[in-house]
Amino acid sequence: MNHAAAVFSPNAVLSKNTVRILVAVQVAVVLLLWIISPLVLFPKPGEVLRALGDMWDQGLGGELITSFYLNLEAIALATVVSLLLAYATVMPFFRPIVALLSKLRFLSLVGLTFFFTLMAKSGHQLKLSLLVFSVSVFFVTGMADVINSIPKEKFDLARTLRMGEWRVVWEVIVLGQVDQVFDVLRQNAAIGWMMLTMVEGIVRSEGGVGTILLDQNHHFRLAAVFAIQLTILMLGLLQDYGIGLMKNMFCPYAALTLERK
């Protein structure tokens, strides 16, 4: 099949080289459209690069490190909390509780910030608790769906091997779904970056890239805003790539399963 026709064919399988060329062409087209864009308010690449250089000299790198560690801490805590809650659904007592917590993902933090402020003992704890809540309500929903989708045959197989129910939970749900944990983590870790500007805007004492972004947006410095957003995007992609590497390291069998499919 012709490569040009294959990229527009449904369910077509492309080689890795073809995919690389396709991505490179699409990126080049996006950059070209960005350069020739007639929108006056849309900053050009040169303006964005100059703004990035100016802010980097003013300490943007240190603020990025501050935000990265905050987000990393929130993701770690949210992962532990969400997994414990999701695994607890094997007991009927916890199922309604987890179902209720998963519904909280529809709530806005605007009305809940007051309660988190009362419970937090410091500004850092307030930011951390807001991020953990934002990630956990989505994380626990995804993990609960993963557990509910486990085929009944896997449980029956474990029981035929004379495993007790807690051993079945450990083998089938905990160890058997580790690769799915990484997938759910990749899907929900980005929420922390989306919420970062809001939480760092509430507590500015520790700085962070969110405070700089709010300041630049307040003064309508669009080139600086674009530069910060692109920097956050690149850092988020790096984080996503790192989680993917961890999955391949700890769950190499997952890639083999995909190849068989």
Secondary structure, DSSP 8 states (H G I E B T S, - for coil): --HHHHTTSTT----HHHHHHHHHHHHHHHHHHHHH---TTS--HHHHHHHHHHHHHTTHHHHHHHHHHHHHHHHHHHHHHHHHHHHGGGSGGGHHHHHHHHHGGGS-HHHHHHHHHHH-SSHHHHHHHHHHHHHHHHHHHHHHHHHHTS-HHHHHHHHHTT--HHHHIIIIIIITTHHHHHHHHHHHHHHHHHHHHHHHHH--TT--HHHHHHHHHHTT-HHHHHHHHHHHHHHHHHHHHHHHHHHHHH-HHHHHHHHH-
